[in-house]
Amino acid sequence: MAETQYTEDSIRSLDWKEHIRLRPGMYIGKLGDGSSSDDGIYILLKEVIDNCIDEFVMGNGKSIEVSIRDKKVTIRDFGRGIPLGKLVDVVSKINTGAKYDSKVFKKSVGLNGVGTKAVNALSHYFRIQSIRDNQSKLVEFERGIVTNDESIQESSQRKGTKVSFIADEEIFGNYRFVNEYVEKMLWNYCYLNPGLTIVYNGEKLYSENGLKDLLEQNIDSKITYPIIHLNGEDIEVAMTHSHQGYGEQYHSFVNGQHTTQGGTHQAAFREAVVKTVREFYNKNFDAVDIRQSIIAAVSVKVMEPVFESQTKTKLGSTEMGPGLSSVRGFINDFLKKHLDNYLHKNPIAAEALLKKIILAEKERKAMAGVKKLARERAKKANLHNRKLRDCRIHYNDIKKEERLDTTLFITEGDSASGSITKVRNVNTQAVFSLKGKPLNSYGLTKKIVYENEEFNLLQAALNIEDGLEGLRYNNVVIATDADVDGMHIRLLLITFFLQFFPDLIREGHLYILETPLFRVRNKKETFYCYSEEEKRAAMQKIGKRPEVTRFKGLGEISPNEFKHFIGKEMRLEPIIIGKEASVEEILTFYMGKNTVNRQEFIIDNLRVEKDLVEDES
């Protein structure tokens, strides 16, 4: 083997845009195609809006306008506007910005001067305009290179900054913005900044009651007691417990940033709730019983926060700021005073919470034997069968950058699971093989999760028995045939997760794998098509006598072909809980015994393949 030469020619110096484009993951996390809420295109959107929010927080401008049309994003704020002479530098020179000066941006999200530079470098088209002091300056870029630098002009427009960009398909591929993800992000900004109006594609978003509004909009089940809403300097808390349900649900924020992976503030909140409740009731309840089915939101403002990555999804700071108290002590002192006061002043809520804790304690003790037996069975099964073909890197291994790509494919049948297993990325992709159709778990208690072998082993594989903290895969993908049986299996699995682990869906971890319906090819070209429309377009490209294959099941797709569908070109359809109905209502309608209503719905909405073909033509 020839020895690799290491000389002066091996050393390269990259300019700012080349480095960002070569290593985008360092700046925006994973790339993705928009099917996941943590994909790169949403980070680009967030980086620009964060700057607008910082202006609002500093008392400059009360509204932000956001539009997304045909992949073009436009964001306009009415803050102070970027100093015109530094407009080019702010979006094209690393380590350039005002946020290094804590006097100007005291509790800002963006502290390292990278955000808008990453947006610029990773965009096919980037345009920024600043208006201030009755003057305006506009600059346009292509992949970080200036294409139009206009001189400063007189302007009668309202002061502020306007940014437009189109993310580069060379980097992100054939991406898309999922409207639900964008709306959730924008609503969170409104909840965290009462008084702020965001106009999104013409629709006004506004919140008066902050985190209380957030919980009211996101709770989709009965609650044990009215939402407790507590406000203090640099902290806001809202919390309640659902009447039924399992696990813990948190919405945590730092300086307006949604910390989806939690961090020191969320850990401190969970600990402080337990400590305060124990002291109030003067009983040493188990922490699990106190927090079972809790739904809470916590927002803190920290001086010079330290995040564990550029995407700012997990807080690493242990102090509220240089020379200030610890995050843990600050949150604990706040809840000890204000939550304790609330419970004393609201005895009905305090009594309801106590009953909820006692009920959780009884259920946990009654389940202890069943859980122990189930764990033993799961451990034995992992040793003696091949239901789970695991991967090497897991989501809860925070030291690995690849954790965002960790994926578990849930598939049915040996042929499908065998095809995926042969061509998967063994570092980040695992396969769980079902044995036939799973049980309809609607209306059953969690005891069934431990008694049913399939559910027990699936729960163990995901490591979500006590919540999402130990989740081993970022993406949980249902990979079944696109026929009636496959659809039924999908529905049964979704029911299982909605019934017992709804947070897996709420936090954007559950997907459906889209596989092609057709293969169109000749001796020179091959096209994989996901619809009749794509099939017709492929046939036109190929021309005379194309060979057309209709895939009826995953087992019919060879391993060599499967590698296209679970690699960079993988198409995932996210499972999203809409606001139109609660989880309980969804499950009752689709999985309950309301046979007549469901029959009427099917008849009214029945569409056969002929209708679908006509619609696309």
RAPE-V586393 format. One line per field, one symbol per residue. ss: DSSP state (2 for helix, 1 for strand, 0 for the rest). A space follows every 10 residues. Layout:
ss: ???
//
This chain:
ss: 0000000222 0000022222 2200222200 0000000002 2222222222 2222222000 0011111110 0111111000 0002222222 2200000000 0000000000 0000222222 2011111111 1100111111 1100111110 0011000001 1111111022 2200000022 2222222222 2200001111 0011110000 2222222200 0010000111 1100111111 1100000011 1111001100 0012222222 2222222222 2000002222 2001111111 0000001000 0000100010 0000012222 2222222222 2222202222 2222222222 2222222222 2222222222 2222000110 0000000000 2222201111 1102222222 2220000011 1111000000 0000002222 2022222222 2200000222 0000111110 0002222222 2222222222 0222220001 1111000111 1000011110 0222222222 2200001111 0002220022 2222200000 1111000000 0022222222 2000222222 2222200022 2222220
//
